[in-house]
């Protein structure tokens, strides 16, 4: 058994909805959040790296590329049909 002197308390902030979803899953698996974090830490210590890929999905990369491509484009707000008609008829 581990004594309190052998442990370190860590504090993290997690999205509430995500935490609730994970808590339900872990309960169904019969494991506590503390046990999961300890397992993850042990795996990182053994492997010397995070045990899963930390990368963006193709969709996330595409979204970032799109945001970057349009960041300097000025956009005009059209608030009513008359402004829209005027915009359509501009040279």
PyMOL CGO cylinders between C-alpha atoms (Angstrom):
from pymol import cmd
from pymol.cgo import CYLINDER

trace = [
    CYLINDER, 0.00, 0.00, 0.00, 1.21, 3.51, -0.82, 0.3, 1, 1, 1, 1, 1, 1,
    CYLINDER, 1.21, 3.51, -0.82, 1.59, 6.05, 1.96, 0.3, 1, 1, 1, 1, 1, 1,
    CYLINDER, 1.59, 6.05, 1.96, 0.61, 9.69, 1.51, 0.3, 1, 1, 1, 1, 1, 1,
    CYLINDER, 0.61, 9.69, 1.51, 4.31, 10.59, 1.43, 0.3, 1, 1, 1, 1, 1, 1,
    CYLINDER, 4.31, 10.59, 1.43, 4.65, 8.60, -1.81, 0.3, 1, 1, 1, 1, 1, 1,
    CYLINDER, 4.65, 8.60, -1.81, 1.95, 10.48, -3.68, 0.3, 1, 1, 1, 1, 1, 1,
    CYLINDER, 1.95, 10.48, -3.68, 1.66, 13.89, -5.26, 0.3, 1, 1, 1, 1, 1, 1,
    CYLINDER, 1.66, 13.89, -5.26, -1.61, 15.73, -5.76, 0.3, 1, 1, 1, 1, 1, 1,
    CYLINDER, -1.61, 15.73, -5.76, -2.15, 17.25, -9.19, 0.3, 1, 1, 1, 1, 1, 1,
    CYLINDER, -2.15, 17.25, -9.19, -5.00, 19.56, -10.15, 0.3, 1, 1, 1, 1, 1, 1,
    CYLINDER, -5.00, 19.56, -10.15, -6.34, 19.85, -13.67, 0.3, 1, 1, 1, 1, 1, 1,
    CYLINDER, -6.34, 19.85, -13.67, -9.28, 21.60, -15.28, 0.3, 1, 1, 1, 1, 1, 1,
    CYLINDER, -9.28, 21.60, -15.28, -11.36, 19.50, -17.65, 0.3, 1, 1, 1, 1, 1, 1,
    CYLINDER, -11.36, 19.50, -17.65, -14.48, 20.34, -19.62, 0.3, 1, 1, 1, 1, 1, 1,
    CYLINDER, -14.48, 20.34, -19.62, -17.38, 19.41, -17.34, 0.3, 1, 1, 1, 1, 1, 1,
    CYLINDER, -17.38, 19.41, -17.34, -19.37, 17.50, -19.98, 0.3, 1, 1, 1, 1, 1, 1,
    CYLINDER, -19.37, 17.50, -19.98, -16.29, 15.55, -21.04, 0.3, 1, 1, 1, 1, 1, 1,
    CYLINDER, -16.29, 15.55, -21.04, -15.43, 14.73, -17.44, 0.3, 1, 1, 1, 1, 1, 1,
    CYLINDER, -15.43, 14.73, -17.44, -18.96, 13.47, -16.82, 0.3, 1, 1, 1, 1, 1, 1,
    CYLINDER, -18.96, 13.47, -16.82, -18.85, 11.26, -19.93, 0.3, 1, 1, 1, 1, 1, 1,
    CYLINDER, -18.85, 11.26, -19.93, -15.47, 9.81, -18.96, 0.3, 1, 1, 1, 1, 1, 1,
    CYLINDER, -15.47, 9.81, -18.96, -16.58, 9.26, -15.37, 0.3, 1, 1, 1, 1, 1, 1,
    CYLINDER, -16.58, 9.26, -15.37, -19.54, 7.14, -16.58, 0.3, 1, 1, 1, 1, 1, 1,
    CYLINDER, -19.54, 7.14, -16.58, -17.29, 5.12, -18.89, 0.3, 1, 1, 1, 1, 1, 1,
    CYLINDER, -17.29, 5.12, -18.89, -14.71, 4.55, -16.17, 0.3, 1, 1, 1, 1, 1, 1,
    CYLINDER, -14.71, 4.55, -16.17, -17.42, 3.51, -13.71, 0.3, 1, 1, 1, 1, 1, 1,
    CYLINDER, -17.42, 3.51, -13.71, -18.64, 0.93, -16.24, 0.3, 1, 1, 1, 1, 1, 1,
    CYLINDER, -18.64, 0.93, -16.24, -15.05, -0.28, -16.61, 0.3, 1, 1, 1, 1, 1, 1,
    CYLINDER, -15.05, -0.28, -16.61, -14.67, -0.49, -12.83, 0.3, 1, 1, 1, 1, 1, 1,
    CYLINDER, -14.67, -0.49, -12.83, -11.81, 2.00, -12.67, 0.3, 1, 1, 1, 1, 1, 1,
    CYLINDER, -11.81, 2.00, -12.67, -11.45, 5.36, -10.93, 0.3, 1, 1, 1, 1, 1, 1,
    CYLINDER, -11.45, 5.36, -10.93, -10.23, 8.57, -12.48, 0.3, 1, 1, 1, 1, 1, 1,
    CYLINDER, -10.23, 8.57, -12.48, -7.18, 8.42, -10.22, 0.3, 1, 1, 1, 1, 1, 1,
    CYLINDER, -7.18, 8.42, -10.22, -6.39, 4.88, -11.36, 0.3, 1, 1, 1, 1, 1, 1,
    CYLINDER, -6.39, 4.88, -11.36, -6.68, 5.92, -15.01, 0.3, 1, 1, 1, 1, 1, 1,
    CYLINDER, -6.68, 5.92, -15.01, -4.33, 8.85, -14.53, 0.3, 1, 1, 1, 1, 1, 1,
    CYLINDER, -4.33, 8.85, -14.53, -1.86, 6.62, -12.69, 0.3, 1, 1, 1, 1, 1, 1,
    CYLINDER, -1.86, 6.62, -12.69, -2.00, 4.09, -15.53, 0.3, 1, 1, 1, 1, 1, 1,
    CYLINDER, -2.00, 4.09, -15.53, -1.38, 6.83, -18.08, 0.3, 1, 1, 1, 1, 1, 1,
    CYLINDER, -1.38, 6.83, -18.08, 1.54, 8.24, -16.09, 0.3, 1, 1, 1, 1, 1, 1,
    CYLINDER, 1.54, 8.24, -16.09, 3.08, 4.76, -15.73, 0.3, 1, 1, 1, 1, 1, 1,
    CYLINDER, 3.08, 4.76, -15.73, 2.76, 4.16, -19.48, 0.3, 1, 1, 1, 1, 1, 1,
    CYLINDER, 2.76, 4.16, -19.48, 4.38, 7.51, -20.27, 0.3, 1, 1, 1, 1, 1, 1,
    CYLINDER, 4.38, 7.51, -20.27, 7.22, 6.73, -17.84, 0.3, 1, 1, 1, 1, 1, 1,
    CYLINDER, 7.22, 6.73, -17.84, 7.82, 3.28, -19.39, 0.3, 1, 1, 1, 1, 1, 1,
    CYLINDER, 7.82, 3.28, -19.39, 7.58, 4.38, -23.02, 0.3, 1, 1, 1, 1, 1, 1,
    CYLINDER, 7.58, 4.38, -23.02, 9.16, 7.79, -22.64, 0.3, 1, 1, 1, 1, 1, 1,
    CYLINDER, 9.16, 7.79, -22.64, 6.34, 9.26, -24.73, 0.3, 1, 1, 1, 1, 1, 1,
    CYLINDER, 6.34, 9.26, -24.73, 2.59, 9.69, -24.76, 0.3, 1, 1, 1, 1, 1, 1,
    CYLINDER, 2.59, 9.69, -24.76, 1.09, 6.29, -25.66, 0.3, 1, 1, 1, 1, 1, 1,
    CYLINDER, 1.09, 6.29, -25.66, -1.12, 7.59, -28.45, 0.3, 1, 1, 1, 1, 1, 1,
    CYLINDER, -1.12, 7.59, -28.45, -0.76, 9.90, -31.41, 0.3, 1, 1, 1, 1, 1, 1,
    CYLINDER, -0.76, 9.90, -31.41, -1.09, 13.58, -30.66, 0.3, 1, 1, 1, 1, 1, 1,
    CYLINDER, -1.09, 13.58, -30.66, -1.99, 15.02, -34.02, 0.3, 1, 1, 1, 1, 1, 1,
    CYLINDER, -1.99, 15.02, -34.02, -4.78, 16.86, -35.73, 0.3, 1, 1, 1, 1, 1, 1,
    CYLINDER, -4.78, 16.86, -35.73, -7.30, 15.04, -37.85, 0.3, 1, 1, 1, 1, 1, 1,
    CYLINDER, -7.30, 15.04, -37.85, -7.40, 15.76, -41.58, 0.3, 1, 1, 1, 1, 1, 1,
    CYLINDER, -7.40, 15.76, -41.58, -10.58, 17.79, -41.01, 0.3, 1, 1, 1, 1, 1, 1,
    CYLINDER, -10.58, 17.79, -41.01, -8.92, 19.86, -38.28, 0.3, 1, 1, 1, 1, 1, 1,
    CYLINDER, -8.92, 19.86, -38.28, -5.91, 20.56, -40.53, 0.3, 1, 1, 1, 1, 1, 1,
    CYLINDER, -5.91, 20.56, -40.53, -8.24, 21.56, -43.38, 0.3, 1, 1, 1, 1, 1, 1,
    CYLINDER, -8.24, 21.56, -43.38, -10.18, 23.89, -41.05, 0.3, 1, 1, 1, 1, 1, 1,
    CYLINDER, -10.18, 23.89, -41.05, -6.97, 25.56, -39.86, 0.3, 1, 1, 1, 1, 1, 1,
    CYLINDER, -6.97, 25.56, -39.86, -5.76, 25.92, -43.46, 0.3, 1, 1, 1, 1, 1, 1,
    CYLINDER, -5.76, 25.92, -43.46, -9.06, 27.51, -44.45, 0.3, 1, 1, 1, 1, 1, 1,
    CYLINDER, -9.06, 27.51, -44.45, -9.00, 29.90, -41.50, 0.3, 1, 1, 1, 1, 1, 1,
    CYLINDER, -9.00, 29.90, -41.50, -5.44, 30.88, -42.38, 0.3, 1, 1, 1, 1, 1, 1,
    CYLINDER, -5.44, 30.88, -42.38, -6.32, 31.40, -46.04, 0.3, 1, 1, 1, 1, 1, 1,
    CYLINDER, -6.32, 31.40, -46.04, -9.22, 33.77, -45.31, 0.3, 1, 1, 1, 1, 1, 1,
    CYLINDER, -9.22, 33.77, -45.31, -7.86, 35.62, -42.28, 0.3, 1, 1, 1, 1, 1, 1,
    CYLINDER, -7.86, 35.62, -42.28, -6.81, 38.69, -44.28, 0.3, 1, 1, 1, 1, 1, 1,
    CYLINDER, -6.81, 38.69, -44.28, -9.89, 38.87, -46.48, 0.3, 1, 1, 1, 1, 1, 1,
    CYLINDER, -9.89, 38.87, -46.48, -12.08, 41.77, -45.52, 0.3, 1, 1, 1, 1, 1, 1,
    CYLINDER, -12.08, 41.77, -45.52, -15.73, 40.90, -45.25, 0.3, 1, 1, 1, 1, 1, 1,
    CYLINDER, -15.73, 40.90, -45.25, -18.65, 43.24, -45.60, 0.3, 1, 1, 1, 1, 1, 1,
    CYLINDER, -18.65, 43.24, -45.60, -21.74, 42.79, -43.47, 0.3, 1, 1, 1, 1, 1, 1,
    CYLINDER, -21.74, 42.79, -43.47, -25.04, 42.96, -45.32, 0.3, 1, 1, 1, 1, 1, 1,
    CYLINDER, -25.04, 42.96, -45.32, -27.94, 43.65, -43.01, 0.3, 1, 1, 1, 1, 1, 1,
    CYLINDER, -27.94, 43.65, -43.01, -30.94, 43.82, -45.33, 0.3, 1, 1, 1, 1, 1, 1,
    CYLINDER, -30.94, 43.82, -45.33, -32.16, 42.92, -48.83, 0.3, 1, 1, 1, 1, 1, 1,
    CYLINDER, -32.16, 42.92, -48.83, -31.52, 46.43, -50.18, 0.3, 1, 1, 1, 1, 1, 1,
    CYLINDER, -31.52, 46.43, -50.18, -27.85, 46.24, -49.19, 0.3, 1, 1, 1, 1, 1, 1,
    CYLINDER, -27.85, 46.24, -49.19, -27.67, 42.80, -50.80, 0.3, 1, 1, 1, 1, 1, 1,
    CYLINDER, -27.67, 42.80, -50.80, -29.13, 44.14, -54.08, 0.3, 1, 1, 1, 1, 1, 1,
    CYLINDER, -29.13, 44.14, -54.08, -26.68, 47.03, -53.97, 0.3, 1, 1, 1, 1, 1, 1,
    CYLINDER, -26.68, 47.03, -53.97, -23.78, 44.63, -53.43, 0.3, 1, 1, 1, 1, 1, 1,
    CYLINDER, -23.78, 44.63, -53.43, -24.89, 42.45, -56.34, 0.3, 1, 1, 1, 1, 1, 1,
    CYLINDER, -24.89, 42.45, -56.34, -24.97, 45.46, -58.65, 0.3, 1, 1, 1, 1, 1, 1,
    CYLINDER, -24.97, 45.46, -58.65, -21.55, 46.81, -57.70, 0.3, 1, 1, 1, 1, 1, 1,
    CYLINDER, -21.55, 46.81, -57.70, -18.88, 46.83, -60.38, 0.3, 1, 1, 1, 1, 1, 1,
]
cmd.load_cgo(trace, "trace")
